[in-house]
Structures are given as C-alpha cells and as structure tokens.
Amino acid sequence: MSSVPFRPALSLWRRSNQLLAGVLLLLGFVVLMVGYAGTSGTRDLDEQVVWLNVAAAGLLVGGFGVVSFLAAGRRAVGRRRLTLFGDVPTADERRGAADLLDAGSLVAAPTMTRYHRPGCPFVENKDVAPASQAAHERAGRRPCGICRPEGGGATGSNEVGR
C-alpha cells in the first residue's frame, strides 16, 4: 500500500488579493478611527458632520476591501470547479425528460405530489414517468403551479406568468 503524502490545499486567494484586502481594511480602519477622533473632539454639529463623512468613507474603503476579497475567492472557486467538473452543458446540449416524452403526456415521479409538463424545470434531469392528467389526479397529485399543466395536457407555453 503506497501512501500519498499530505498536501495542504492551496489558498483560494492569490497573494496580491490578500495584500489588497489587508491594505484596504487597514486603511478603512485608520480612516474610521480618524473620523471617530475628529467627531469626539468637537461639539459643533457642522464639524461633527464632516468627521462623520470621513468615518463613512473609511467604512466604504474597508467594505470595498472585503468585497474585492470575496469576489476574488468566488472567481477562484469558479476556476477550480471548471477544472474539476468541466463546463456546465447548455440547455441545447442537455437531454432531459422533455426530449424523451411525447408532447401530449404529463410527468411525475412516484414520490412527487404534483404533476408537470415535460419541459418544467422541476422535472429536469429527474427520473419521471408519463401518464395522463386523470391518472396523476387518481394518484393524488395536483398540477404544478409553475408550468400549469391543468386543462389541455402538455401543450401550450411553459411560461411562469401564464
């Protein structure tokens, strides 16, 4: 049995992302403290408003640092997902239940409480079986509120606002 040496996971963030976030957070904290010191050192309301604006700018700078740090991490996760799983197929490349069933049937899985049109997003990539509307209703299922298969089977549009 060969043992694989333990390799800790690389950080999601590049050194430059970490440095930028740290500098912006530190700068935002310093500006916030300057605004606090300026506000607490005066009794004149007009001067306090100016220092409150300085403190708000510090919060914005720090917030931008956090947002840029999180966005860089999100991009890194996306890149890793892409290398691990490849690109997500588009709707044209996917073959779901709608391609396998005729247009006149409605579908549901045995554990579902609602029946759907074959193109409904709730049955996409699920193991569903076709049946008539009456058969679904005898099984105790109700029509889906999104694809609205009641009255007319699976013909018609698949729009939500119908």
Rosetta silent file (secondary structure, phi, psi, omega in degrees, C-alpha in Angstrom):
SEQUENCE: MSSVPFRPALSLWRRSNQLLAGVLLLLGFVVLMVGYAGTSGTRDLDEQVVWLNVAAAGLLVGGFGVVSFLAAGRRAVGRRRLTLFGDVPTADERRGAADLLDAGSLVAAPTMTRYHRPGCPFVENKDVAPASQAAHERAGRRPCGICRPEGGGATGSNEVGR
SCORE:     score description
SCORE:     0.000 S_00000001
   1 L     0.000  119.190 -179.974    0.000    0.000    0.000 S_00000001
   2 L   -90.022  139.736  179.634    1.580    3.235   -1.108 S_00000001
   3 L  -100.869  135.631  178.651    0.987    6.292    0.948 S_00000001
   4 L   -92.192  128.181 -179.500    0.324    9.595   -0.693 S_00000001
   5 L   -65.386  144.086  179.535    1.993   12.490    1.094 S_00000001
   6 L   -71.153  126.438  175.134   -0.375   15.018    2.605 S_00000001
   7 L  -120.756  115.593  178.847   -0.519   18.220    0.612 S_00000001
   8 L   -64.785  148.549  179.813   -2.483   21.043    2.169 S_00000001
   9 L   -63.750  140.776  176.171   -4.938   22.764   -0.138 S_00000001
  10 L   -69.804  152.982  179.157   -3.676   25.875   -1.798 S_00000001
  11 L   -66.806  146.509  176.130   -5.277   29.120   -0.771 S_00000001
  12 L   -68.780  -25.870 -173.145   -8.162   30.356   -2.888 S_00000001
  13 L  -103.455  139.541  173.397   -6.682   33.804   -2.880 S_00000001
  14 L   -73.448  160.641 -179.470   -3.552   34.963   -4.588 S_00000001
  15 H   -59.062  -38.326 -179.517   -1.028   36.855   -2.523 S_00000001
  16 H   -64.913  -37.270  176.936   -1.969   40.075   -4.340 S_00000001
  17 H   -65.309  -42.474  179.156   -5.657   39.622   -3.395 S_00000001
  18 H   -64.116  -42.902 -179.596   -4.731   39.066    0.231 S_00000001
  19 H   -65.223  -44.990  179.517   -2.432   42.088    0.250 S_00000001
  20 H   -60.972  -45.450  179.980   -5.020   44.353   -1.413 S_00000001
  21 H   -64.169  -42.445  179.387   -7.744   43.287    1.028 S_00000001
  22 H   -63.445  -43.526 -179.935   -5.450   43.744    4.016 S_00000001
  23 H   -65.040  -44.247 -179.143   -4.307   47.198    2.905 S_00000001
  24 H   -66.305  -38.663  177.331   -7.880   48.356    2.190 S_00000001
  25 H   -66.159  -42.581  178.785   -9.143   47.036    5.524 S_00000001
  26 H   -64.853  -45.720  178.709   -6.302   48.667    7.403 S_00000001
  27 H   -61.327  -43.799  178.617   -6.750   51.956    5.529 S_00000001
  28 H   -62.175  -40.109  178.625  -10.512   51.841    6.140 S_00000001
  29 H   -65.142  -42.460  179.918   -9.973   51.187    9.856 S_00000001
  30 H   -63.592  -45.009  179.521   -7.490   54.066   10.145 S_00000001
  31 H   -64.916  -37.975  176.778   -9.832   56.483    8.352 S_00000001
  32 H   -62.239  -42.847  179.333  -12.715   55.293   10.541 S_00000001
  33 H   -68.540  -35.078  175.710  -10.684   55.956   13.692 S_00000001
  34 H   -63.944  -43.054  177.510   -9.656   59.391   12.394 S_00000001
  35 H   -63.161  -39.425  177.823  -13.325   60.174   11.837 S_00000001
  36 H   -63.778  -46.557 -178.987  -14.168   58.947   15.328 S_00000001
  37 H   -63.628  -40.907  179.451  -11.404   61.031   16.906 S_00000001
  38 H   -66.268  -39.675  179.735  -12.446   64.102   14.935 S_00000001
  39 H   -68.180  -42.361 -176.743  -16.110   63.697   15.851 S_00000001
  40 H   -75.315  -13.826 -178.521  -15.454   63.123   19.512 S_00000001
  41 L   -91.167    2.151 -177.738  -13.122   66.112   19.694 S_00000001
  42 L  -135.408  153.591  178.819  -15.696   68.727   18.745 S_00000001
  43 L  -108.136  -10.777 -179.260  -19.047   69.931   19.995 S_00000001
  44 L   -78.050  125.354 -175.934  -20.023   71.849   16.862 S_00000001
  45 H   -62.828  -37.990 -179.739  -22.570   69.860   14.831 S_00000001
  46 H   -62.876  -39.716  177.999  -21.294   71.148   11.475 S_00000001
  47 H   -70.706  -35.578  179.358  -17.774   69.889   12.233 S_00000001
  48 H   -64.244  -36.571  178.671  -19.125   66.582   13.509 S_00000001
  49 H   -63.213  -40.317  178.226  -20.938   66.003   10.203 S_00000001
  50 H   -61.445  -45.999 -179.215  -17.658   66.468    8.331 S_00000001
  51 H   -69.476  -31.772  174.342  -15.913   63.922   10.585 S_00000001
  52 H   -65.578  -36.546  175.196  -18.845   61.528   10.266 S_00000001
  53 H   -64.874  -37.408  176.470  -18.425   61.716    6.495 S_00000001
  54 H   -63.482  -45.274  178.857  -14.742   60.864    6.937 S_00000001
  55 H   -62.359  -39.670  177.788  -15.704   57.850    9.070 S_00000001
  56 H   -63.782  -38.495  176.553  -18.268   56.768    6.453 S_00000001
  57 H   -62.544  -38.690  176.400  -15.567   56.954    3.777 S_00000001
  58 H   -62.302  -40.215  176.282  -13.442   54.675    5.967 S_00000001
  59 H   -63.943  -40.192  178.399  -16.286   52.175    6.151 S_00000001
  60 H   -64.100  -42.086  179.658  -16.666   52.290    2.368 S_00000001
  61 H   -64.319  -45.943  177.806  -12.950   51.678    1.821 S_00000001
  62 H   -63.414  -41.005  177.538  -12.966   48.747    4.244 S_00000001
  63 H   -63.144  -38.345  176.705  -16.142   47.370    2.691 S_00000001
  64 H   -64.403  -36.923  177.068  -14.594   47.550   -0.756 S_00000001
  65 H   -62.129  -43.697  179.755  -11.637   45.571    0.580 S_00000001
  66 H   -65.928  -45.412 -179.003  -13.940   42.834    1.875 S_00000001
  67 H   -63.269  -42.726  179.666  -15.998   42.723   -1.324 S_00000001
  68 H   -65.696  -36.114  177.936  -12.907   42.527   -3.539 S_00000001
  69 H   -64.965  -46.160  179.444  -11.505   39.744   -1.339 S_00000001
  70 H   -67.297  -37.621  178.401  -14.734   37.730   -1.527 S_00000001
  71 H   -65.324  -39.611  177.348  -15.082   38.304   -5.271 S_00000001
  72 H   -64.352  -39.853  176.778  -11.539   37.026   -5.843 S_00000001
  73 H   -64.846  -40.522  178.678  -12.359   33.936   -3.790 S_00000001
  74 H   -63.980  -41.043  176.775  -15.553   33.366   -5.757 S_00000001
  75 H   -63.349  -39.735  179.392  -13.648   33.601   -9.031 S_00000001
  76 H   -65.544  -40.610  177.101  -11.084   31.103   -7.715 S_00000001
  77 H   -62.769  -42.113  177.831  -13.831   28.668   -6.704 S_00000001
  78 H   -61.025  -42.192  178.044  -15.336   29.012  -10.187 S_00000001
  79 H   -64.048  -42.327  178.873  -11.963   28.279  -11.795 S_00000001
  80 H   -65.601  -40.642  177.783  -11.471   25.195   -9.595 S_00000001
  81 H   -61.709  -40.019 -179.993  -14.974   23.963  -10.356 S_00000001
  82 H   -65.345  -40.230  179.271  -14.300   24.367  -14.037 S_00000001
  83 H   -71.704  -32.038 -179.261  -11.065   22.364  -13.849 S_00000001
  84 H   -79.553  -44.105 -171.120  -12.707   19.604  -11.775 S_00000001
  85 H  -112.304   -7.175 -176.786  -16.056   19.234  -13.498 S_00000001
  86 L    78.491 -175.754 -178.139  -15.686   20.935  -16.849 S_00000001
  87 L   -78.133  145.188  178.145  -18.118   23.372  -18.333 S_00000001
  88 L   -73.829  131.375 -178.847  -21.809   23.084  -17.485 S_00000001
  89 L   -66.802  147.489  177.711  -23.767   21.992  -20.560 S_00000001
  90 L   -78.589  172.195 -179.109  -26.142   24.490  -22.087 S_00000001
  91 L   -61.653  -33.171  178.968  -29.849   23.826  -22.463 S_00000001
  92 L   -69.333  -29.953 -177.955  -29.309   22.782  -26.092 S_00000001
  93 L   -83.394  -23.213 -178.959  -26.735   20.191  -25.056 S_00000001
  94 L   -79.207  145.669  174.134  -28.847   18.691  -22.255 S_00000001
  95 L  -121.844  103.249 -177.788  -31.294   15.947  -22.976 S_00000001
  96 L  -106.200 -160.587 -177.456  -33.955   15.874  -20.278 S_00000001
  97 H   -63.722  -29.787 -177.338  -37.401   14.430  -19.860 S_00000001
  98 H   -64.826  -31.279 -179.136  -38.875   16.812  -22.430 S_00000001
  99 H   -78.279  -24.470 -174.028  -36.876   15.210  -25.249 S_00000001
 100 H   -92.176  -15.689 -174.436  -37.863   11.674  -24.304 S_00000001
 101 L  -111.166  153.945  176.824  -41.601   12.125  -23.916 S_00000001
 102 L   -76.309  162.982 -173.108  -44.304   12.970  -26.375 S_00000001
 103 L   -72.052  -15.217 -175.870  -45.957   16.377  -26.190 S_00000001
 104 L   -92.674    1.473 -175.980  -49.328   15.016  -25.042 S_00000001
 105 L  -107.382  158.235  174.333  -48.246   13.484  -21.738 S_00000001
 106 E  -112.675  154.236 -172.691  -47.747   14.863  -18.274 S_00000001
 107 E  -127.589  156.500  173.700  -44.981   13.610  -15.997 S_00000001
 108 E  -167.217  156.409  172.486  -44.251   12.953  -12.333 S_00000001
 109 L   -94.656  159.979 -178.008  -42.048   10.719  -10.225 S_00000001
 110 L   -57.214  -29.599 -177.522  -43.627    8.269   -7.759 S_00000001
 111 L   -91.754   -3.361 -178.121  -42.668   10.448   -4.780 S_00000001
 112 L   -78.750  147.656  177.732  -43.885   13.729   -6.283 S_00000001
 113 L   -99.188   -5.192  179.842  -47.071   15.385   -5.066 S_00000001
 114 E  -131.169  152.207  174.891  -47.546   17.408   -8.269 S_00000001
 115 E  -106.678  155.822 -168.927  -47.582   16.568  -11.963 S_00000001
 116 E  -137.142  164.452  166.698  -45.783   18.650  -14.571 S_00000001
 117 L   -72.864  154.097 -179.425  -45.327   19.360  -18.250 S_00000001
 118 L   -60.061  -27.212 -178.724  -42.297   17.509  -19.650 S_00000001
 119 L   -92.223    6.389 -177.437  -40.345   20.770  -20.021 S_00000001
 120 L   -65.600  138.468  179.552  -40.944   22.017  -16.466 S_00000001
 121 L   -64.120  -20.732  179.984  -37.743   22.973  -14.617 S_00000001
 122 L   -74.775  -16.983  178.527  -38.898   20.966  -11.580 S_00000001
 123 L  -110.077    1.792 -179.182  -38.640   17.668  -13.505 S_00000001
 124 L   -62.072  130.293  178.885  -35.492   18.458  -15.441 S_00000001
 125 L    62.581   28.099  176.593  -32.922   15.657  -15.079 S_00000001
 126 L  -116.532  155.481 -179.880  -35.243   13.590  -12.866 S_00000001
 127 L   -82.856   93.397 -176.503  -36.498   10.059  -13.373 S_00000001
 128 L  -114.568  159.288  178.584  -40.128   10.771  -14.271 S_00000001
 129 E  -122.964  141.707  178.580  -42.828    8.683  -15.926 S_00000001
 130 E   -78.778  149.330  175.188  -45.512    9.885  -18.330 S_00000001
 131 E  -163.009  167.682  178.719  -49.198    9.500  -17.527 S_00000001
 132 L   -79.492  165.962  178.912  -52.470   11.197  -18.287 S_00000001
 133 H   -61.686  -40.590 -179.850  -53.847   14.018  -16.197 S_00000001
 134 H   -63.785  -39.970  179.497  -56.579   11.739  -14.867 S_00000001
 135 H   -65.405  -39.530  177.633  -54.037    9.105  -13.810 S_00000001
 136 H   -65.096  -42.013 -179.584  -51.997   11.717  -11.938 S_00000001
 137 H   -68.265  -34.664  175.020  -55.103   13.032  -10.188 S_00000001
 138 H   -64.494  -30.955  179.051  -56.140    9.473   -9.224 S_00000001
 139 L   -79.442   -0.205  177.337  -52.665    9.115   -7.655 S_00000001
 140 L    87.771   14.123  179.957  -53.444   12.194   -5.525 S_00000001
 141 L   -90.559  150.999  176.380  -51.188   14.618   -7.375 S_00000001
 142 E  -111.156  162.581  178.823  -52.083   18.222   -8.074 S_00000001
 143 E   -70.306  147.728  177.079  -50.952   20.364  -11.036 S_00000001
 144 L   -66.038  140.718  178.806  -47.660   22.254  -10.782 S_00000001
 145 L   -82.521   -9.092 -179.408  -48.064   25.962  -10.083 S_00000001
 146 L   -94.352  -55.843 -177.158  -45.159   26.893  -12.348 S_00000001
 147 L   -87.103  -12.857  175.309  -45.770   25.044  -15.633 S_00000001
 148 L    48.161   69.229 -176.593  -49.570   24.889  -15.075 S_00000001
 149 L   -80.560   -5.818 -176.297  -50.377   21.613  -16.833 S_00000001
 150 L   -66.243  144.804  175.335  -54.090   21.599  -15.957 S_00000001
 151 L    64.529   83.713  175.337  -56.596   21.766  -18.775 S_00000001
 152 L   118.224    9.029  175.324  -55.047   20.864  -22.067 S_00000001
 153 L    65.320 -144.070 -173.861  -52.239   18.481  -21.204 S_00000001
 154 L   -97.209   16.830  177.077  -48.707   19.424  -22.052 S_00000001
 155 L   -89.382  154.995  179.820  -49.484   21.676  -24.973 S_00000001
 156 L   109.950 -176.070 -175.426  -49.019   25.393  -24.674 S_00000001
 157 L   -83.036  162.307  179.929  -46.297   27.597  -23.364 S_00000001
 158 L  -110.883   35.516 -177.216  -44.052   26.872  -20.437 S_00000001
 159 L   -89.672  147.526 -177.162  -44.023   30.424  -19.121 S_00000001
 160 L   -70.818  -38.670 -172.590  -44.351   31.241  -15.459 S_00000001
 161 L   -81.733   11.071 -177.971  -46.682   34.209  -15.865 S_00000001
 162 L   -64.178    0.000    0.000  -49.377   32.308  -17.753 S_00000001
